Amino acid sequence: MTVPTVRTHRLTKQFDSHIAVNQIDLQIESGEVYGLIGPNGAGKTTLIRMLAAAEEPTVGEIYISGIRLSRGQDNPELKRQLGYLPDDFPLYDDLTVWDYLDYFARLYFLKDPLRSQRLHEVIEIVELEQKRYETISTLSRGMKQRLSLARSIIHNPTLLLLDEPVSGLDPLARVKVRNIIKLLQQQGMTILISSHILSDLAEICTSIGIMELGNLVESSNLQALYERSSQSYQQLLISTLGNIQDLQSALHNSQLIRNIEVLVGTASVRAEFVGSLEECSALLKSLIDNGIPITDFHRSQDTLENIFLKSGYKQTS
């Protein structure tokens, strides 16, 4: 049986009377990209800090690739498995890109020629080859974030923990970070990432966890989450060459259609559909059989953002 990269049991963190993380049982399989979402104050950063061995749990257990984190100890073997990028890690502006990464490689006791080889590898991964001898102060915000990411993987960790890695980045810089994460997954790395930009997570994640007031209220394979959502709600976009009222009337006759909305200035409607794929196909056939000239019939799955908003979380910020 394959050992999961992350497993926690009743993991809890309490600050005075405030419970930031409450008895979380989390499991992340090897090679996954696991997205952690939730409002500010939900406990995401505290959970990540505990997994990174930067914060000790109050109670509960953490296993990284089968190695148990021991409270009150250094856990050197476990820490070698980890790469951690917090949202506020400092950079040293007077160093060059190469010297900065070389400094951290030495902290991980990487020896030449392996150290130089790894420096070349990570600089290529984060697309900073042309900047390797430039001082950090000359880099753009996006380049600095990619450099921080390079620093967190310099020792080739098993698990990479990313806390809001694209916060404040422009769209192009976000795309570059997403592509780096995809590449690292292809290389076998397991990644846990928290972000408020749910469209980014939808592109790169294999599984999603939703936190609310310190609790993990959902943890699921992303595709399974979409499929479960689609069983209760799908959106149809239907266009016609004919009379829009005829299309509306035909849709009103279906018990599987809800909330028909005519799109202003078009011969199209948007509607909620609560049936199966087979019933969706039958609906299209019935519209055609009734002589309605359909030019577009598009079924879309719910977005991750809508799933999150419909999960009924309690806003804490």
C-alpha positions in Angstrom: 0.0 0.0 0.0 1.3 3.5 -0.9 2.0 5.7 2.0 0.3 9.1 1.6 2.6 12.1 1.5 0.5 13.9 4.2 -1.6 12.4 6.9 -2.9 14.1 10.0 -5.0 12.8 12.8 -7.1 15.2 15.0 -4.7 18.0 14.3 -5.5 20.9 16.5 -3.9 24.3 17.2 -5.2 26.5 20.0 -4.0 30.1 20.8 -5.3 30.9 24.3 -9.0 30.5 24.0 -9.1 30.6 20.2 -9.0 27.3 18.3 -7.4 28.1 14.9 -7.4 24.5 13.6 -9.8 22.0 15.0 -9.2 18.2 14.9 -8.4 18.0 11.3 -7.9 14.6 9.6 -6.2 15.3 6.3 -4.8 12.9 3.7 -2.9 13.9 0.6 -1.7 11.2 -1.8 1.7 11.2 -3.5 1.9 13.4 -6.6 -1.3 15.4 -5.9 -1.7 19.1 -6.1 -4.0 19.9 -3.2 -5.7 23.3 -3.1 -6.7 24.7 0.3 -9.4 27.4 0.2 -11.5 29.3 2.7 -12.1 32.8 3.9 -9.5 34.8 5.9 -9.3 33.5 9.4 -10.3 30.0 8.5 -7.0 28.5 9.7 -5.3 27.8 6.4 -2.0 29.4 7.2 -1.9 27.9 10.7 -2.5 24.4 9.2 0.3 25.0 6.6 2.7 26.2 9.2 2.1 23.1 11.3 2.7 20.8 8.3 5.9 22.8 7.6 7.0 22.2 11.2 7.1 26.0 11.7 4.3 25.8 14.3 3.8 23.0 16.9 0.3 21.5 17.2 -1.5 21.7 20.4 -2.6 18.1 20.0 -2.9 15.7 17.1 -0.4 13.9 14.8 1.3 14.8 11.6 2.9 12.2 9.3 5.0 13.3 6.2 5.7 10.3 3.9 5.1 8.1 6.9 7.5 10.0 9.2 5.8 11.3 12.4 6.5 14.8 13.5 7.6 14.8 17.1 6.6 17.8 19.2 9.4 19.6 21.0 12.1 18.1 18.7 14.0 19.3 15.7 12.6 16.6 13.3 15.6 16.9 10.8 14.5 13.8 8.8 11.0 15.1 8.4 12.1 18.6 7.5 14.3 17.3 4.7 11.1 16.2 3.0 9.6 19.7 3.1 9.7 22.8 1.0 7.8 25.8 2.4 7.0 29.2 0.8 5.2 31.5 3.2 3.6 34.7 2.0 6.2 36.9 3.7 9.6 35.2 3.3 12.4 37.8 3.0 14.7 38.2 0.1 18.3 39.7 0.3 18.3 42.4 -2.3 22.0 42.9 -2.4 22.7 39.3 -3.5 22.5 37.9 -7.0 20.0 35.3 -7.9 22.8 32.7 -8.1 24.4 33.6 -4.7 21.0 33.7 -3.0 20.1 30.2 -4.1 23.7 29.0 -3.5 23.4 30.2 0.1 20.3 28.1 0.8 21.7 25.1 -1.1 24.6 25.2 1.4 22.2 25.4 4.3 20.8 22.1 3.1 24.4 20.7 2.9 24.3 20.2 -0.8 27.9 19.6 -2.0 29.4 20.2 -5.4 29.0 19.1 -8.1 25.4 18.3 -7.0 24.9 21.8 -5.7 25.9 23.5 -8.9 23.8 21.1 -10.9 20.8 21.7 -8.7 21.2 25.5 -9.0 21.2 25.3 -12.8 18.1 23.0 -12.6 15.9 25.2 -10.4 16.9 28.4 -12.2 15.8 26.8 -15.4 12.5 25.6 -13.8 11.6 29.1 -12.6 12.8 30.7 -15.9 15.4 33.0 -14.4 18.4 31.9 -16.6 18.9 35.4 -18.0 18.9 36.9 -14.5 21.2 34.5 -12.6 23.9 37.1 -12.1 21.5 40.1 -11.5 21.0 41.4 -8.1 17.6 40.6 -6.5 16.9 44.4 -6.1 16.6 44.6 -9.9 14.0 41.9 -10.3 10.2 42.4 -10.8 7.7 41.2 -8.2 6.9 38.2 -10.3 10.6 37.3 -10.7 11.2 37.7 -7.0 8.3 35.3 -6.3 9.7 32.7 -8.7 13.1 33.1 -7.0 11.4 32.4 -3.7 9.8 29.3 -5.2 13.2 28.2 -6.4 14.6 28.6 -2.9 11.9 26.4 -1.5 12.7 23.5 -3.9 16.5 23.8 -4.0 16.8 20.6 -1.9 14.2 18.7 -4.1 11.6 18.2 -1.3 8.9 15.5 -1.3 6.2 18.0 -0.2 6.0 21.6 -1.3 3.8 23.9 0.8 2.8 27.2 -0.8 0.9 29.8 1.2 -0.7 32.4 -1.2 2.1 32.2 -3.8 0.4 34.3 -6.4 -0.9 37.1 -4.1 -0.3 40.5 -5.7 1.0 39.1 -9.0 -0.2 40.3 -12.4 -2.0 37.8 -14.7 1.2 36.9 -16.7 3.2 36.3 -13.5 0.4 34.1 -12.2 0.5 32.0 -15.4 4.2 31.5 -14.9 3.8 30.3 -11.3 1.0 28.0 -12.4 3.2 26.5 -15.1 6.0 25.9 -12.6 3.6 24.1 -10.3 2.4 21.9 -13.1 6.0 21.1 -14.0 6.9 20.2 -10.4 3.9 17.9 -10.2 5.0 16.2 -13.4 8.4 15.6 -11.8 6.7 13.8 -8.9 6.4 16.5 -6.3 3.4 16.6 -4.0 2.1 20.2 -3.6 -0.3 21.8 -1.1 -1.3 25.4 -2.1 -3.6 27.9 -0.5 -5.0 30.7 -2.6 -7.9 33.1 -2.9 -7.7 33.0 -6.7 -9.9 30.0 -7.2 -9.7 30.0 -11.0 -5.9 29.4 -10.7 -6.6 26.4 -8.3 -9.2 25.0 -10.7 -6.5 24.8 -13.4 -3.8 23.0 -11.4 -5.3 21.1 -8.5 -6.2 17.4 -8.4 -8.0 17.8 -5.0 -9.5 20.6 -2.9 -10.0 21.2 0.8 -12.4 23.8 2.1 -11.7 25.2 5.6 -14.2 27.1 7.7 -13.5 28.4 11.2 -10.7 26.0 11.8 -12.6 23.0 10.4 -11.9 21.0 7.2 -15.5 20.9 6.0 -14.7 19.4 2.6 -11.8 17.4 1.2 -12.4 15.8 -2.2 -10.9 14.9 -5.5 -11.7 18.0 -7.7 -13.4 16.0 -10.5 -15.5 14.2 -8.0 -16.5 17.6 -6.5 -17.5 18.8 -9.9 -19.5 15.7 -10.6 -21.3 15.9 -7.2 -22.1 19.5 -7.8 -23.4 18.8 -11.3 -25.9 16.3 -9.9 -27.7 19.2 -8.2 -26.9 22.0 -10.6 -25.7 22.5 -14.2 -26.0 25.5 -16.4 -27.2 25.4 -20.0 -26.7 28.0 -22.6 -29.1 27.6 -25.6 -29.3 29.7 -28.7 -31.9 29.6 -31.5 -32.4 31.0 -35.0 -36.2 31.1 -34.3 -38.5 32.9 -31.9 -37.0 33.2 -28.4 -40.5 32.8 -26.9 -40.9 29.4 -28.5 -37.6 28.3 -27.0 -38.7 29.6 -23.6 -42.1 27.8 -23.8 -40.5 24.5 -24.7 -38.1 24.8 -21.8 -40.9 25.7 -19.4 -42.4 22.3 -20.2 -39.4 20.5 -18.8 -39.5 19.7 -15.1 -35.7 19.6 -15.2 -35.3 23.3 -16.0 -35.0 26.1 -13.5 -34.5 29.9 -13.7 -34.7 30.6 -17.4 -32.9 33.9 -18.2 -33.0 35.5 -21.7 -29.7 37.1 -22.5 -30.3 40.7 -23.5 -29.8 41.5 -27.2 -29.4 37.8 -28.2 -31.6 34.9 -29.2 -30.1 32.9 -26.3 -31.2 31.8 -22.9 -29.3 30.6 -19.8 -31.0 28.1 -17.6 -30.3 25.8 -14.6 -30.6 22.1 -15.4 -31.0 19.4 -12.7 -31.0 16.2 -14.7 -28.4 13.6 -15.8 -26.3 13.6 -18.9 -28.8 11.3 -20.6 -31.7 13.6 -19.7 -29.7 16.6 -21.0 -29.3 14.7 -24.3 -33.0 13.9 -24.4 -33.9 17.6 -23.8 -31.8 18.7 -26.8 -33.6 16.0 -28.9 -37.0 17.2 -27.8 -36.3 20.8 -28.7 -35.2 19.7 -32.2 -38.2 17.4 -32.5 -40.5 20.4 -31.7 -39.1 22.3 -34.6 -36.9 24.8 -32.7 -33.8 25.6 -34.7 -31.0 25.2 -32.2 -27.7 26.9 -33.1 -25.9 26.4 -29.8 -26.5 24.0 -26.8 -23.8 24.2 -24.3 -23.7 22.5 -20.8 -21.1 23.9 -18.4 -20.0 22.5 -15.1 -20.1 24.6 -12.0 -17.1 26.7 -11.3 -14.9 26.1 -8.2 -15.8 29.6 -7.1 -19.5 28.9 -7.2 -19.1 25.5 -5.4 -17.2 27.4 -2.7 -19.8 30.1 -2.4 -22.6 27.6 -2.2 -20.8 25.6 0.5 -22.3 28.0 3.0 -19.0 29.1 4.7 -19.1 31.6 7.5 -17.3 34.8 6.5 -14.8 35.8 9.2 -13.0 38.7 7.7 
